[in-house]
Amino acid sequence: MGYVSSTLPPMSATASPTAHLGSRPSRGRRSRRKQADRIGDAVLYGVCLLAALLSIAMIVLIGYQVVHGASPAISKFGLGFLTGTTWQPNFGEFGAGSLIFGTAVSSFAALLLGAPIAIAIGLFLSLLAPARVRGVISPLVEMLAAIPSVILGFWGILVLAPFVHENIEPFLHGTLGFIPIFGAAQTTGSSVFTASLILTIMVIPIIASISRDLFLAVPRDVQDGASALGATRWEVVRGVVLPSTASGVVAASLLGLGRALGEAIAVAQVIGAGSEIQASLFKTGDTLAARIANQFPGALTELHKASLFYLGTILLVIGLVSNLVAHWIGRRFSFEGGTLR
Amino acid sequence: MSRDTVFDPTAPLTPTGNLRRRQVFSRLAIYGATAAAVLAVGVLVIVIYTVAARGASALNLDFLIKGAPAGIGPELVGTAIIVAIATAIAMPIGVLIALFLTEFAGSRATHLIRMTLDLMNGLPSIIIGLFIFGLLVNHHKQSGIAASVALAIIEVPLIARGSQEVLLLVPGSLREAADALGVSRWRAVLGIVLPSALGGILTSTVLSVARAAGETAPLIFATSVFDPGKYSLNPFEALPNVPVRIYTLSEEANPTGFAEAWGLSLILISLILFASLGARALFARSKRKMA
């Protein structure tokens, strides 16, 4: 939604909200009232400004606290922490390499699975479904995002993981086993693959609702023009709708990626907390966020805690970058973050 | 029309050759998109059905009011306290930010604040947990208040963005009429603009509550060490709460614990779904009324 100037009060063009006041001297009750109004205006403006500044201060403070908590580990391990793959709290040795690997693999797998499905849902909701169907399906898809991650993770442990372990993993290993990522199934269903599926479920509603809004905004007459030239439904999508919204769809996918990278609880529940870098998706693994959630309550040494904060710092940097890039790419569209609509 | 067919004026008007191929492809694409939507709804139905089927058997009055191991009363009360305090903190801040954006900020400030809100919204909740640990829990102790502050940080951007959206829908003519009558800015905002946007503001608050109630990651840092058997009402102590309890039970391989966790999940998920569906319906109505 653009910033429509007609909805702005006229004086917002000037910097000060009190600029229109007090240009004419007056006396008595009126002047006292003007005095009160001047104070009221200033107070309202001040309080609003304060709240806005608070939000900026919060981001800065969060960054400071996380880096501050990580500082012992940063000074001890330096940047070598990023590539080190040993994680042995008992020996005071920490490295984030396998966790960065696990985070990247699980999130990209989720995006690879989820983005095409979500974009297809966005197309269905915006261009194919009749208004009444859209009115029912749209909120249902967004409901997926409302399921708390802890419940999704719990469902993942008890329902999804056994199913994946008994059906999907043997099938994929049997048919595509020559590709190393589809290795032999392990003893339980806790695996990077299961975690990716859970993340896929989380990513879909985000990308779907944003891309639906993007597609809905594509002017109808351009699509009709393409149809009139003989384009089929798909060719309209391929030739008109997708190209004109491509950057917005990329931004939406980045937001989904950011969500997948940062998800801690559900991943911690189903990924199995492995510590090695392995090619097979069916082995256990771990991510930055999940490792923090798993080990922080039991962390005893200061260095262990600081290392977990260091993981948080990495996560914060990745998260901020992906969100900033998404914001920058998507600024042309200014979508609503998928919360209200 | 493919090249080797001879033009035959009596042939029926059905697509052949390339056009036919294109139409088949298009139809397949439509089926694919429909299947994707069905898949997403299917996953939602499966998750909710599992939770309902397995949770329903645990539900009875004792389960709702007694402490562990018989029930989940303390967790429900604790979560209610934590979320209530969080909303009491977040709602005024969120609404004020929205007012700043719609009533005062120039375009550059608007961009900056909106970007900040987007960043806050995109922040992994585990980071907020680390932040709260560093700020309020480390060197002190766990408390419900710390959890509330963490959830407030999650709620603020949601409330601010939602409120901004409805504030922008307040007709400009209302503000102009107020200006024309010589009504000062703050009276116009508090007396006219805010009341007419109230429905939408409440809606976005309810939605943010629905989001915050299920957040687990920050609570692991702020209020995870509690006795699930005892009611606790003091927000300056660690409070029992639903999400952390589900998380703990899910990590222990214990069938009775699983049954309790399913019950908790059912309560939590139904509260959240009803709140967000209801809020959405309300929002759609108030939006229609205002537009």
Interface residues (C-beta under 8 A of the other chain):
Chain A: M1 Y3 V4 S6 T7 L8 P9 P10 M11 S12 A15 P17 L21 D37 G40 D41 V43 L44 Y45 V47 C48 L49 L50 A51 A52 L54 S55 I56 M58 I59 L61 I62 Q65 V66 H68 G69 P116 I117 A118 A120 I121 L123 F124 L125 L128 A129 I137 P139 L140 V141 M143 L144 A146 I147 P148 S149 V150 I151 L152 G153 F154 W155 I157 L158 V159 I201 I204 P205 A208 T232 R233 W234 E235 V237 L255 G258 R259 L261 G262 E263 A264 I265 Q269 A289 I292 A293 F296 P297 L308 F309 G312 L315 L316 G319 L320 S322 N323 L324 A326 H327 E336 G337 T339 L340
Chain B: R22 Q23 F25 S26 A29 I30 G32 A33 T34 A35 A36 A37 L39 A40 V41 V43 L44 I46 V47 T50 V51 P92 I93 L96 I97 L99 F100 L101 T102 E103 F104 A105 G106 S107 A109 T110 L112 I113 M115 T116 L117 D118 L119 M120 N121 G122 L123 P124 S125 I126 I127 I128 G129 L130 F131 F133 G134 L135 N138 I153 V156 P157 L158 A160 R161 G162 E165 L168 V170 P171 G172 R175 E176 D179 S184 R185 W186 R187 A188 V189 L190 T203 S204 L207 A210 R211 A213 G214 E215 T216 A217 I220 F221 S224 P243 I246 Y247 S250 E251 F258 A261 S265 L268 I269 I272 L273 S276 L277 R280 F283
